[in-house]
């Protein structure tokens, strides 16, 4: 797909992977709309990202998603690329009485239901375009579950499965003008998705390198981009998932829960 003269929407576009992709796609000659929950955050970054178009939307709120669809239809009916980057990642002990169901489902509502709702709402618009693309961002943990991040892992596995199903339904319906790509990042500590790790982590991929791989994949209409260390996680998920997950649990649970799970 040619990545210029497109109208692009990026969820979670005020920080991390979403903002980095939005900036890169703008420089390449596209009109880019970014979504975020916090209007104050918009004001703080506008002076550094003045070419972006900001719209307040909480992807975990279905009423917000409905309003988004109406707003896009009225203002940007030529929308042809959707990038789902909104996500939260939390480490939880499932034994902790202070970890409520509301806390657990917050990740599901943002990471999985938000992605599904945005795709379903905007699909009629992207279907009308001559060529379009949907990019859903999952994670290397869609292939290997992290015991320290039980809900995040589950949501990203869901994003992976949903993305595959969406692609196959479009293919079966002979709507091949809509490309569907899954971007599978490894640890990218620069995004500050977690406060427990920093950019010096030896297994962390740089944000610039991830964006470079993502853009190359979009231009090639790849169905999936396993970036950096995510390649190894996908392979492990296919060849030795139980052993890999057990070893990760031994390494990560003491790191995130030094006082134990219970």
QUIVENPE-V17361 format. One record per helix or strand of 2 or more residues. SS is the DSSP state (helix for helix, strand for strand). FROM is the first residue (numbers start at 1). LEN is the number of residues. If there is no record, write none. Layout:
SS/FROM/LEN
SS/FROM/LEN
This chain:
strand/7/5
helix/16/12
strand/31/6
helix/39/8
strand/53/4
helix/62/14
strand/81/4
helix/101/27
strand/132/6
helix/140/3
helix/147/26
strand/178/7
helix/189/3
helix/207/13
strand/224/3
helix/230/10
helix/241/16
